[in-house]
Amino acid sequence: MKGYALVALSVVLVASAACDHLVRPSDPLEADPDVATVGIVLIAGEEVARMLAAHPHRPRNGSPPTLDAVLKGPGWMAAFSEALPLDSCTLASPDRWPGPTTCLQAALPEPIRPRVRYGIAGTTATGEFTGTVLVPAPPELLEPGDTLALPPPSGARRVEVAVRYRIEPDVGTVRVEIPDASETSDDGTEVKVDLGLLGVIPATLEGTGTDTLSVRYRGKPMRFSLQLLALGWNHTNFLAHTGSFPLPEPWPNFGIEGKGAYGYFAAAAPSRAAEIQVR
């Protein structure tokens, strides 16, 4: 799978309540300006890995971290050596991290594989950090099938889509993604739709195996792709714990540990995509 921009994971739809607790604020007990925060989410099927790194105790206009890091796969290593625009690290929500940030990318010799363990090792200004993560199994999207045709909603501005799915115990969070969408204009041509206008609800599922999604309908025939993204427990637990501060050292381990660095090393796997047609 490509285009997930850490995807990212990319378009990735993040529940607002979770976003509010995504980052650890500056801690007066540990306000070392050289401390680095790192956030990595590997995406099954992608041939790149992206890392967001920040200096949370520096002003926003300061210098971002300078670090060396490599991703370790089955029999190979790949360096995070290419700097990208911050919006390439959207799954890590760079706008939510305090201080100056940078997005780094590693080109991989093969796609990230589900149910495979990966490692990371790096060095920051204050020391080394290491970590491991097991890529979760992808969610099994049971319903809808490959294609679902729906009539336009009567007297409503939202389309409802029932979903059934199955996840493994290594999945901590299930998110809803719409990778692409288009509308049919009056002259019959298809026009791409800004994905942010569709407002899928809920963006994060409860993990119960069934749910009903609601997608904004704009009065024109439309089609969109729908898939689920399974995130492992390192990311889920990071979100659950970062609302309690201060967190004195040693920091909780969310796949990353080491002197002078905290954050998470997580992974995700997408389901197959279903095409929804409204006409």
C-alpha positions in Angstrom: 0.0 0.0 0.0 1.3 3.4 -0.9 0.3 7.0 -0.1 -0.2 6.6 3.6 2.2 9.4 4.5 3.0 8.8 8.1 0.0 7.7 6.6 -0.3 8.0 7.3 -0.2 6.3 7.7 -1.5 9.4 5.5 -5.1 10.4 4.8 -5.4 9.3 8.3 -8.5 10.4 10.2 -7.6 11.0 13.9 -10.2 11.2 16.6 -10.0 14.7 18.1 -10.1 13.4 21.7 -7.0 11.3 21.0 -5.2 14.2 19.2 -5.6 16.4 22.3 -3.4 14.0 24.2 -1.0 13.0 21.4 2.0 15.0 22.7 3.7 15.3 26.0 3.9 19.0 26.9 7.1 20.7 28.1 7.9 19.4 31.6 9.5 22.0 33.9 11.2 19.1 35.8 12.9 17.8 32.6 13.3 20.9 30.5 16.6 19.9 28.9 16.6 21.6 25.5 18.5 18.7 23.9 15.9 16.1 24.8 14.4 14.6 21.6 11.0 13.2 21.0 10.5 10.6 18.2 7.4 9.2 16.7 7.4 6.4 14.1 4.5 4.4 12.6 5.5 1.7 10.1 2.8 0.9 7.6 2.4 -2.6 6.2 2.8 -2.6 2.5 4.9 0.6 2.3 8.4 0.7 1.0 9.4 3.7 3.1 9.4 4.5 6.8 9.0 8.0 8.3 10.0 9.4 11.6 8.9 12.6 13.3 11.5 14.1 15.6 11.2 17.1 17.8 12.9 19.1 20.5 9.9 19.7 22.8 11.7 22.0 25.2 12.9 24.5 22.6 10.9 27.4 21.1 9.1 26.5 17.9 11.5 28.6 15.8 14.5 26.8 17.2 16.6 24.1 15.5 15.0 20.7 15.1 16.9 17.6 16.3 19.9 16.3 14.5 20.0 12.5 14.9 21.3 9.3 13.3 18.8 6.4 13.2 18.4 3.2 11.3 15.5 0.8 10.9 16.3 -2.9 11.2 14.4 -5.4 9.2 14.8 -9.1 8.4 18.4 -9.2 7.3 18.7 -5.5 6.3 19.1 -2.0 7.7 17.9 1.4 6.3 19.0 4.8 7.4 16.6 7.7 8.1 18.6 10.1 5.9 16.1 12.1 3.8 14.4 15.2 5.2 10.8 15.6 4.0 8.1 18.4 4.4 6.3 18.0 7.8 3.1 17.2 6.1 4.7 13.9 5.0 4.5 12.8 8.6 0.8 13.5 9.0 0.1 10.2 10.9 2.3 11.5 13.7 0.4 14.9 13.7 3.4 17.2 13.6 1.3 20.3 14.4 0.6 18.7 17.8 4.2 18.4 18.9 5.8 21.3 20.8 9.1 22.8 19.7 10.9 22.5 16.3 10.2 19.3 14.4 11.6 17.5 11.4 10.3 14.6 9.3 12.8 12.0 8.2 12.4 9.1 5.7 14.2 5.8 5.1 13.9 4.0 1.8 13.4 0.3 2.4 14.6 -2.7 0.3 11.2 -4.4 0.7 7.7 -3.5 1.8 6.8 -3.6 5.5 5.3 -6.9 6.3 2.5 -7.7 8.8 3.3 -9.9 11.8 7.0 -9.2 11.4 9.1 -7.6 14.1 11.3 -4.5 13.3 13.9 -2.7 15.3 15.3 0.8 15.5 18.5 2.2 16.8 19.6 5.9 16.9 21.7 8.5 18.6 20.6 12.0 19.7 22.6 14.8 21.3 22.0 13.3 24.7 22.5 9.6 24.1 21.3 6.5 22.3 17.8 5.1 21.9 16.6 1.7 20.7 13.2 0.0 20.2 11.3 -2.8 18.6 7.8 -3.2 17.2 5.6 -6.0 15.9 3.6 -5.0 12.9 0.0 -6.0 13.7 -2.2 -8.2 11.5 -4.4 -6.3 9.1 -8.1 -6.1 10.0 -10.3 -8.4 8.0 -13.0 -6.3 6.4 -16.0 -8.7 6.2 -18.6 -6.1 5.0 -19.0 -4.3 2.7 -17.7 -6.4 -0.1 -15.4 -5.1 -2.9 -18.2 -2.8 -4.2 -21.3 -1.5 -2.5 -23.9 0.6 -4.4 -26.2 2.9 -2.3 -29.0 5.2 -3.2 -28.7 8.9 -2.4 -29.9 9.6 1.2 -33.5 10.8 1.3 -33.7 14.2 3.0 -30.3 13.8 4.6 -26.8 15.0 3.9 -25.0 11.9 5.1 -24.6 8.4 3.7 -24.5 5.5 6.2 -22.3 2.4 5.6 -22.5 -0.6 7.8 -19.2 -2.4 8.4 -18.3 -5.7 9.9 -14.7 -6.6 10.6 -12.4 -8.9 12.6 -9.2 -7.9 14.4 -6.4 -9.8 16.1 -5.3 -9.2 19.8 -2.2 -7.3 18.6 -4.4 -4.5 17.4 -5.0 -1.6 19.8 -6.9 0.9 17.7 -8.9 0.7 14.5 -9.2 3.8 12.4 -11.3 4.6 9.3 -9.7 5.8 6.2 -10.9 7.1 2.9 -7.9 7.0 0.5 -9.7 8.6 -2.4 -13.1 10.0 -3.4 -14.7 11.7 -6.4 -18.0 13.2 -7.5 -19.7 13.2 -10.9 -20.3 16.7 -12.2 -23.2 17.8 -14.3 -21.4 17.1 -17.5 -20.6 13.6 -16.4 -17.0 14.0 -15.6 -15.5 12.7 -12.3 -13.9 15.3 -10.0 -11.7 14.5 -7.1 -13.1 15.5 -3.7 -11.1 17.1 -0.9 -11.1 14.2 1.6 -11.4 16.6 4.5 -14.9 17.5 3.3 -16.3 14.1 3.8 -16.2 14.1 7.6 -16.4 10.4 8.3 -18.0 9.6 11.7 -16.7 7.8 13.7 -13.1 8.2 12.7 -12.0 5.6 15.3 -13.9 2.4 15.9 -14.6 0.7 19.2 -13.1 -2.6 18.1 -16.4 -4.5 18.6 -16.5 -5.9 15.1 -19.5 -4.0 13.9 -20.3 -0.3 13.3 -22.1 2.1 11.1 -20.1 4.9 9.4 -21.6 8.2 8.3 -20.0 10.1 5.4 -21.1 13.5 4.2 -23.1 13.6 0.9 -22.9 16.8 -1.1 -25.8 16.2 -3.4 -24.0 14.7 -6.4 -23.3 11.1 -7.4 -20.1 10.0 -5.7 -17.8 7.1 -5.1 -15.2 6.7 -2.5 -12.8 4.0 -1.2 -13.2 2.8 2.4 -10.7 0.8 4.4 -9.7 0.2 8.0 -6.3 0.8 9.6 -5.2 -1.3 12.5 -2.7 0.3 14.8 -0.6 -1.7 17.3 -0.5 -1.3 21.1 2.6 1.0 21.3 0.7 3.8 19.6 -2.6 3.1 21.5 -0.8 3.0 24.9 1.2 6.2 24.1 -2.1 8.0 23.6 -3.6 6.6 26.8 -0.6 7.6 29.0 0.4 11.0 27.7 -2.5 12.8 29.5 -0.8 12.4 32.8 2.2 14.7 33.6 4.8 15.2 34.6 6.3 11.8 33.6 9.6 11.6 35.4 12.4 9.4 34.0 12.5 6.6 33.3 9.8 7.3 30.7 7.3 4.6 29.9 8.3 2.4 27.1 6.1 2.6 24.0 8.6 0.9 21.8 11.3 3.5 22.3 13.7 3.6 25.2 17.1 5.3 25.9 18.7 8.3 27.5 17.3 11.7 26.2 14.6 10.3 23.9 11.0 9.4 24.4 8.1 8.8 22.2 6.7 5.7 20.3 7.8 3.2 17.8 4.5 1.8 16.4 3.1 0.0 13.4 -0.1 -0.3 11.5 -1.7 -2.5 8.8 -4.5 -1.5 6.4 -7.4 -3.8 5.4 -8.5 -4.3 1.8 -10.4 -1.4 0.3 -14.1 -1.4 -0.6 -15.5 1.0 -3.2 -18.7 2.7 -2.1 -20.9 4.1 -4.9 -23.7 6.6 -4.2 -25.9 7.3 -7.3 
